[in-house]
Amino acid sequence: MGFILGPAFFWTYALAQIPTAWLGERFGSRRCLPTFAAAWSVATAAIALATGFGLVAASRIGNGIAQAGIFPCSARTIALWNPQTGRASASGTLGAAMSVGGALGAGLTGWMLGYMPAKFIFAIFAVPGLLWAIGFWIWFRERPDEHPSVNPAECALISEGSTTKESSSRAEFDAQMWSRLTTSPAAWLICGQQFFRAGGYAFFASWFATYLMETRGVSTAQSGSLTALPLLATVLGSKLGGMTSDSVFRATRSLALSRKGVAGGSLTLCAGLVFSAFFVADPTAAVVVISFGAFLAAFAGPCAYTVTMDMGGKNVASLFSTMNMIGNFGAGLMPWIVPRFKTWIENTPSLLEQCDGNSWNAVLVLFAVTYLGAAICWGLLNTNGTVFDQSLLERQMGHDEKC
């Protein structure tokens, strides 16, 4: 079960980011998103037929590969279908919808288990994806000017911003593009903030309930309800963060303020709130403080999505998929690091004494420092031009031409 719940999905999901982004840039979202949706639906339904480890693991691997293409293709589509002043709001809605969908799925599963075997539920959950795939392919068009319901005024509004125009031309996907991307400090920092931010969020999904029970004395039932608070705060923060980022951009026309400023500021406050929970004795009050931190971390999420559209040029999907891949590695490492870090603190008496004899307090500090790392990455990011303009390889080529 550890392999099925972890590496079978998450590592596959991470490693498939770049290949599925290539498919999205090569064949477009109208073809790829329905194909991915149909594939993950079939993989989900396959669990209903599973009688042992093999098919269950294959299903989770199939889900990881198919779902990897969702966000790269979605980010590319948001860039093509929204003016630069509306991309963060759309990205926030995307992130919030994913969390709402996950919550509804969990709630429906608990209710349906009272009426039918689990294998039937997997088969039923395959149906919406297949229906969506058919409807999306019929209705959607790759670009606004290809859709019969979009008028010339809307096309003109959507095309505002140079990055949108660049994204409309054919993407490059070759060794030179990857050389420019991987030698860009801006790309490193965009990936770095996602690594730390995803690692911080993974704490909620893995060890947070255990932390509450072992440090705050809450019951298993209480830990379940208290753990839900940061997740609900994430939905709200994602939506409001996108709206705020776009509002700041419309008012200032500054990516530094609207993306870097909003994200860096909210993550710095998030780190401070998580750290301050160290000093709060009441468990409910501590979770409320941490939930505000989760709200601020989610507040920064749409800025991360949108900055790949602002700075990805013709290769939005490639930049986004690279960022998301690195983020998933961060999310995968955090649950693995926490127990080892906790054991190290317990085996170091001087450090354990500074944590009031409870190594979980040190984990909370680690959690805060993780978010602070994301804030530092945003603070160092240069938002001028694209990540390819800032490539060390590009600068060297320009220097050679001048010489």
Phi, psi and omega in degrees: 000326178299319178291317183295318182282334184254264187304323183303324179259302192294317180289323176296316178302316181293313184289337181272358182303307185290316177300318180288330175295321177299318178299318180297318180285332181279317187248349177089160183289330182298324177276316191284315183299314176298324178296315178298316182297317178296320182293316181288333176292316178296319179296322178294315179297331182298333179297329179298337181262354187288138176242358181198191186298318190302307184288327177296314179297318179297323178296316181292322176296316177298319176298318181298316180294313184292318183284343179300330183278353185300303188286320174302315179292321180294319179296318178298318181292319177299320179295324182281332188255359181229142171295162183300334181282355182237004186289322182292321178298316178296320179294322177296320177296320178300312180295318180294319180298323178298317180292320178296317178299318178296320179294317179296319179299317179295317180295316179295323180298313179301320180289316184291332179297340177283351185236344185205161177294157183300325184295328177293325181295318178299320179294319179295320182291348177281338187293312182303321180296320179292319178295319179298318182301316180294312181297319181295317182295322180292318188273322192279152170230150188300320182229153183304321183290352178265351184266130183295340182270356182260124182269169183301324180296320178294319177299319179295319179295315182295326185283358178299136178101128186296327183293328178295317180297320179295322181292339182284339179277169186293132181286151173265144178212072184221181184298324181294318178299315181292328176295318179292322181291314185283349177253018181259117176303325179297318179295320178300316183290323176297317177292323181297316180297325179290323177301310182289318183293318178292324177297319177296316181295326182298335178299321179296321185278353185236294191254358187296317180297319178295320177303315181296318182290323186271344180245333185250355176070025180273158180282171178298318179296317179296320181297325178296314181289323180289326178295333180292334183299310177299327180291321176293321177297328179295318179299311182293317181296321180298315181293312183289328179297318178296317180296320181293316180300316179294322179297318179294320180294318179297325182281328188243340187056030183242118175292329180299320181278316189281329179256298182296314183293312181297313182292311182297318180294315182292324180288327176295315177296322177301312180300319180295319180292317179298318178295322182293337178297339175305327187261003182261122185277319184291127184298318180295316179297320180296318180292324177298317179298314180294325179295323174297323175297317177297322177301315181290326176295318178291330177303328181276344185303309180300329177296322179294314178299314188288327182294334175291329176285322180291327188242007182271352181056232179278354186239052179300313183298322180293315179294315181297316182296323177295315178299315183292325177297312179297321178299320180291329173295320176297317179296326179285329182283325185302310179298332179282323183287321188306306182295328179288320176295319179298317179295320179298318178297317181295331180269004177240093188306320182296320179288322180296324179295322178293341180261020180059031176079005181236113184293340177296332177297323177293324178297321178297321177295318176302319178300316179293318180296326178300313178293326177296324176300320177296319180297321180295319178301317178296320181297329182272349185289134173263116186268010179279128178072201179259168177296333181286327176297330183267004181299137176297326178294319179297318180295321180294320178296321177295321178295319180295322179295319178297320179294000000 
